[in-house]
Amino acid sequence: MTKVVFLADNSRLCGFEISGHSSVSETDTEGKILCSAISSAAYMTANTISEIIGDSIDADVKDGYMKIFVKNASEASQKVLEGFSLHISELKKQNETRITTYTEV
């Protein structure tokens, strides 16, 4: 199962932490596709914030793990994080047994 924790500060999103895998076995194609969708969205979010918007981020990435924290998130970064949150929420609706989400303040 993939766990997505949205990091918030004073009700504003400032990052996220993703851990685990959505596939239950090596032959679970649906789970692998879901993992790829989550990873792709997470990388796009991080790259948009750091490379396009120019906000500074702390990043930690390993197999099955990604944590992004935006230092002094601008309004633009906040909107990108909100879009990522919406995307993950919609994926969760379609895959409730494979994704859990939380918000940590």
Residue pairs with C-beta under 8 A, 6 or more apart in sequence:
1 20
1 21
1 22
1 97
1 98
1 99
1 100
2 18
2 19
2 20
2 21
2 22
2 34
2 35
2 38
2 98
2 99
2 100
3 18
3 19
3 20
3 99
3 100
3 101
3 102
4 16
4 17
4 18
4 38
4 88
4 99
4 100
4 101
4 102
5 16
5 17
5 18
5 101
5 102
5 103
5 104
6 13
6 15
6 16
6 81
6 85
6 101
6 102
6 103
6 104
7 13
7 14
7 15
7 16
7 17
7 69
7 103
7 104
8 14
8 103
8 104
8 105
9 105
11 105
12 73
12 78
13 73
13 78
13 81
13 82
13 85
14 69
14 70
14 73
14 81
15 57
15 67
15 68
15 69
15 70
15 81
16 42
16 45
16 66
16 67
16 68
16 81
16 84
16 85
17 65
17 66
17 67
17 68
17 104
18 38
18 39
18 42
18 65
18 66
18 67
19 64
19 65
20 64
21 31
21 35
21 64
22 31
22 32
22 34
22 35
22 38
22 95
22 98
22 99
23 30
23 31
23 32
23 34
23 35
24 31
25 31
31 98
34 91
34 95
34 98
34 99
37 91
38 88
38 91
38 99
39 66
41 84
41 87
41 88
42 66
42 68
42 84
45 68
45 80
45 81
45 83
45 84
46 57
46 59
46 66
46 68
48 80
49 55
49 57
49 68
49 70
49 73
49 77
49 80
49 81
50 56
50 57
50 59
53 74
53 76
53 77
53 80
55 70
55 71
55 72
55 73
55 74
55 76
55 77
56 70
56 71
56 72
57 68
57 69
57 70
57 71
58 67
58 68
58 69
58 71
59 66
59 67
59 68
59 69
60 66
60 67
61 67
70 77
70 81
73 81
88 99
88 101
89 101
91 99
92 99
92 100
92 101
